[in-house]
């Protein structure tokens, strides 16, 4: 909804117990109530492990796993991974020297992404602004500014100004038919010859 990174950690290896601890911490910090959220994740062992599943049940978090063999079921995560890999400071040549160095680098990325990066999918506000519900005021001020500019110089505007209305609903893998686009089949059947 907000695109904000609300929880993260870097470990030397993956485990269900570590994923469970990250989830417990983030649910406490974000005051997540039982049955409030769905955690969509990949089909990896840490996310399907008994410790993680028990934690999800105890916290009242509904699990949602990607389809087997489908690596891009969560477009938000995939988009974030691309953002991470294309940051100028991403270490292309060598791995991080220490676990601390990796955590420090990720902390800087998360700080930038949450508090500086203006996300196009949420009308160019930061994820932190959206998460804190500060975006409506920002968007209203932008709409007023654009309308004033259009009134001062109407020849510059061929139509309405940019849409600064808040996006209220977001979907993970939405139905394309809702957008007026006819969905294309994932694969085509072969016609019998």
C-alpha positions as CSV (number, residue, x, y, z in Angstrom):
1,X,0.0,0.0,0.0
2,X,2.7,2.5,1.0
3,X,5.7,0.8,-0.7
4,X,7.6,1.4,2.5
5,X,10.1,-1.1,3.6
6,X,8.8,-1.8,7.1
7,X,11.2,-4.6,8.1
8,X,14.5,-6.0,7.0
9,X,17.6,-7.7,8.2
10,X,20.8,-9.1,6.7
11,X,22.0,-12.5,8.0
12,X,24.9,-14.7,6.9
13,X,22.4,-17.5,6.0
14,X,18.6,-17.9,5.7
15,X,16.5,-19.7,8.3
16,X,12.9,-19.9,9.4
17,X,13.8,-18.9,12.9
18,X,15.5,-15.7,11.7
19,X,12.6,-14.8,9.4
20,X,10.3,-15.4,12.3
21,X,12.2,-12.9,14.5
22,X,12.1,-10.3,11.8
23,X,8.4,-10.7,11.4
24,X,7.8,-10.6,15.2
25,X,9.8,-7.4,15.5
26,X,8.0,-5.7,12.6
27,X,4.5,-6.7,13.8
28,X,5.3,-5.1,17.2
29,X,6.8,-1.9,15.7
30,X,4.0,-1.4,13.3
31,X,1.3,-2.4,15.8
32,X,-0.1,-5.0,13.4
33,X,-3.2,-6.6,14.8
34,X,-4.3,-10.3,14.2
35,X,-6.0,-10.8,10.8
36,X,-4.8,-7.3,9.6
37,X,-2.2,-8.3,7.0
38,X,-1.3,-11.0,4.5
39,X,2.4,-11.8,4.1
40,X,3.2,-12.7,0.5
41,X,6.5,-14.4,0.1
42,X,8.4,-16.8,-2.0
43,X,8.3,-20.6,-1.6
44,X,11.8,-20.7,0.0
45,X,12.4,-22.9,3.0
46,X,12.6,-20.0,5.6
47,X,9.1,-18.9,4.7
48,X,7.6,-22.4,4.7
49,X,9.5,-23.6,7.8
50,X,7.6,-24.8,10.9
51,X,9.0,-21.9,13.0
52,X,7.8,-19.3,10.6
53,X,4.4,-20.9,10.0
54,X,3.9,-21.1,13.8
55,X,4.9,-17.4,14.2
56,X,2.5,-16.4,11.4
57,X,-0.3,-18.3,13.1
58,X,0.5,-16.9,16.6
59,X,0.5,-13.3,15.2
60,X,-2.6,-13.8,13.1
61,X,-0.8,-13.1,9.8
62,X,-2.2,-14.9,6.8
63,X,0.6,-16.5,4.7
64,X,0.5,-16.3,0.9
65,X,3.2,-18.1,-1.0
66,X,4.2,-17.6,-4.6
67,X,3.3,-20.3,-7.1
68,X,6.0,-23.0,-7.3
69,X,8.5,-22.2,-10.0
70,X,7.3,-18.6,-10.4
71,X,9.9,-16.1,-9.3
72,X,8.0,-12.9,-10.0
73,X,4.7,-13.4,-8.2
74,X,5.4,-10.4,-6.0
75,X,6.0,-7.5,-8.3
76,X,6.6,-5.1,-5.4
77,X,9.5,-7.2,-4.1
78,X,10.9,-7.8,-7.6
79,X,10.8,-4.0,-8.3
80,X,12.6,-3.3,-5.0
81,X,15.3,-5.8,-5.9
82,X,15.9,-4.1,-9.2
83,X,16.1,-0.7,-7.4
84,X,18.6,-2.2,-5.0
85,X,20.8,-3.6,-7.8
86,X,20.8,-0.4,-9.8
87,X,21.8,1.9,-7.0
88,X,25.1,3.6,-7.8
89,X,26.8,2.3,-4.7
90,X,25.8,-1.3,-5.2
91,X,28.9,-3.4,-5.0
92,X,29.2,-5.0,-8.4
93,X,32.9,-6.0,-8.3
94,X,33.2,-7.6,-4.8
95,X,31.1,-8.9,-2.0
96,X,30.7,-7.1,1.2
97,X,33.8,-7.6,3.5
98,X,31.7,-8.2,6.6
99,X,28.2,-8.8,7.7
100,X,28.3,-5.3,9.3
101,X,29.3,-3.7,6.0
102,X,26.3,-5.4,4.3
103,X,23.9,-4.3,7.0
104,X,25.3,-0.7,6.9
105,X,24.8,-0.6,3.1
106,X,21.2,-1.9,3.3
107,X,20.4,0.5,6.1
108,X,21.4,3.4,3.8
109,X,19.4,2.0,0.9
110,X,16.3,1.6,3.1
111,X,16.7,5.1,4.6
112,X,17.0,6.6,1.0
113,X,14.1,4.5,-0.4
114,X,11.7,5.2,2.5
115,X,12.5,8.9,3.1
116,X,13.9,10.4,-0.1
117,X,12.8,8.3,-3.1
118,X,9.6,9.8,-4.6
119,X,7.7,6.8,-5.9
120,X,5.9,7.1,-9.2
121,X,3.2,4.5,-8.3
122,X,2.0,6.6,-5.3
123,X,2.1,10.0,-7.1
124,X,5.7,11.0,-6.3
125,X,5.5,11.0,-2.5
126,X,8.0,9.1,-0.4
127,X,6.9,5.7,1.0
128,X,7.3,7.1,4.5
129,X,5.0,10.0,3.7
130,X,2.4,7.6,2.3
131,X,2.8,5.2,5.3
132,X,2.3,8.0,7.8
133,X,-0.8,9.3,5.8
134,X,1.0,12.6,5.1
135,X,0.5,12.2,1.3
136,X,-3.0,13.6,1.0
137,X,-1.9,17.1,2.2
138,X,1.1,17.0,-0.1
139,X,-1.0,15.9,-3.1
140,X,-3.7,18.6,-2.4
141,X,-1.0,21.3,-2.3
142,X,0.4,20.0,-5.6
143,X,-3.0,20.0,-7.2
144,X,-3.6,23.6,-6.1
145,X,-0.1,24.7,-7.3
146,X,-0.7,23.1,-10.7
147,X,-4.1,24.7,-11.0
148,X,-2.7,28.1,-10.1
149,X,0.0,27.7,-12.8
150,X,-2.6,26.6,-15.4
151,X,-4.8,29.7,-14.6
152,X,-1.7,32.0,-14.9
153,X,-0.6,30.5,-18.2
154,X,-3.5,28.6,-19.8
155,X,-1.7,28.3,-23.2
156,X,0.9,26.1,-21.6
157,X,-1.7,23.5,-20.7
158,X,-3.4,21.6,-23.5
159,X,-5.7,19.7,-21.1
160,X,-6.1,19.1,-17.4
161,X,-3.1,19.3,-15.1
162,X,-1.4,16.2,-13.8
163,X,-3.5,13.9,-11.7
164,X,-2.6,14.4,-8.0
165,X,-5.5,12.4,-6.6
166,X,-4.5,9.8,-4.0
167,X,-4.5,6.2,-5.1
168,X,-6.6,4.5,-2.5
169,X,-6.3,0.8,-3.6
170,X,-3.3,-1.1,-4.7
171,X,-3.3,-4.7,-5.9
172,X,-0.7,-7.5,-6.1
173,X,-1.2,-8.9,-9.6
174,X,-4.4,-7.0,-10.5
175,X,-6.9,-8.1,-13.0
176,X,-6.0,-6.3,-16.2
177,X,-9.6,-6.2,-17.3
178,X,-10.3,-3.6,-14.6
179,X,-7.9,-1.2,-16.5
180,X,-9.8,-1.6,-19.7
181,X,-7.1,-3.8,-21.1
182,X,-8.1,-7.2,-22.3
183,X,-6.0,-9.8,-20.5
184,X,-3.7,-11.9,-22.7
185,X,-3.4,-15.6,-22.1
186,X,-0.2,-16.7,-20.5
187,X,0.2,-19.3,-23.2
188,X,-1.6,-20.1,-26.3
189,X,-3.2,-23.4,-27.1
190,X,-1.9,-25.1,-30.3
191,X,-4.5,-25.8,-32.9
192,X,-4.8,-29.3,-34.1
193,X,-3.5,-29.7,-37.6
